Amino acid sequence: MSESGLTDTAREPEWDAWYVEHLRIMLTVPGILSAQRFKVETPGRPPSLAIYTVASADVFRDPYYLSVRGMGEWLPLIDRRYYRRNLFEGLDAAPEVTEGQVLVVADRERPDDSPGIKLAWLKAAGLDRSTPYRGIAVVARAAAEAVAGSGAAAIYRPATTRNLQRR
């Protein structure tokens, strides 16, 4: 999962267009199996979240991956308060979040069910390890309203569809 945001929010439409192409390029990397981007609806959380399914941590050492990864021209505008990359274990594949659904994201020291929604708990396994555990759930937008007010989790809406690597 990659979290980020811009210091110049007026440029978000350009960044959104760049991100669509970035996800397409990431799916050309052997071992990156799916990619989907989200935008936050919860204040104070990273504005952008991208979720990838990767075959293994070896992907991050692949020379081709290293040549195409990163924020490119956007790097100087990335808000460092929100920039984190985490590799998690616990699911075989990142879930697909479709129109009318949202992704609930809760970071914790240990798994719990405090948001009131059944979360799939992922354990930090590499990269920044900014949280020991991340709980995620795909729910209907209406079901997320109670969680949004509690502050126990962040709510993200899909900014792109989930794309799969072409085989």
Buried (B, 14 or more C-beta within 10 A) or exposed (E): BBBBBBEEEEEBEBBBEBBEEBBEEBBEBEBBBBBBBBBBBBEEBBBBBBBBBBEEEEBBEBEEBEEEBEBEEBEEBBBEEBBBBBBBEBEEEBBBBEEEBBBBBBBBEEBEEBBEBEBEBBBBEBBBBBBEBBBBBBBEBEBBEEBBEEEBBBBBBBBBBBBBBEE
